[in-house]
Amino acid sequence: MARRCDICGKGTVTGNSVSHSHRKTRRVWKPNLHKIKRVVNGKVVHLNVCTKCLKKIDELMPLPK
């Protein structure tokens, strides 16, 4: 599974973790993704969606029956 939101494209971000003595080590921030099923054009589609888009998509797309 790619760590990318199917709606907005949010993905992993890399950077430095900085300690009190200002030493830097590499770290990764991962998006909070959820696997959901929604009906799109009469078909059930599986989506990987971040939580921000999940709030928006619940208003726009109905749940599958």
C-alpha positions in Angstrom: 0.0 0.0 0.0 1.4 3.4 -1.0 1.3 5.9 1.8 -0.6 8.4 -0.1 -4.2 9.8 0.1 -6.3 9.0 -3.0 -8.2 12.3 -2.6 -5.7 15.0 -1.8 -2.4 13.2 -2.4 -1.0 13.8 1.0 2.0 11.5 1.6 5.1 10.9 3.8 7.3 13.8 4.7 10.9 13.5 5.8 13.0 15.9 7.9 15.2 16.1 10.9 14.5 15.2 14.5 16.5 17.9 16.5 17.6 17.1 20.1 18.2 19.6 22.9 21.9 19.7 22.0 20.9 20.3 18.4 22.0 17.0 17.0 20.0 16.0 13.9 18.8 12.6 13.0 16.5 11.7 10.1 12.8 11.0 10.7 9.6 10.4 8.8 6.1 11.8 9.3 3.4 9.5 7.9 -0.2 10.5 7.1 -3.1 9.1 9.1 -4.7 6.9 6.4 -7.8 4.7 6.5 -9.0 2.2 4.1 -12.7 2.9 3.2 -15.3 1.6 0.7 -17.6 4.1 -1.1 -20.0 4.0 -4.0 -18.7 5.9 -7.0 -20.8 5.8 -10.3 -22.7 2.7 -9.0 -19.6 0.7 -8.2 -18.0 0.0 -4.8 -14.5 1.5 -4.7 -11.8 0.9 -2.1 -9.9 4.2 -1.2 -7.0 5.1 1.1 -8.0 8.4 2.6 -6.5 10.7 5.2 -8.6 11.7 8.2 -9.0 15.2 6.9 -10.5 14.0 3.6 -12.6 11.3 5.5 -14.6 14.1 7.2 -15.3 15.7 3.8 -16.1 12.5 1.9 -18.7 11.4 4.4 -20.8 14.4 3.4 -20.3 13.9 -0.3 -20.4 10.1 -0.9 -22.9 7.6 0.5 -22.0 4.4 2.3 -22.3 1.2 0.3 -25.4 -1.0 0.9 
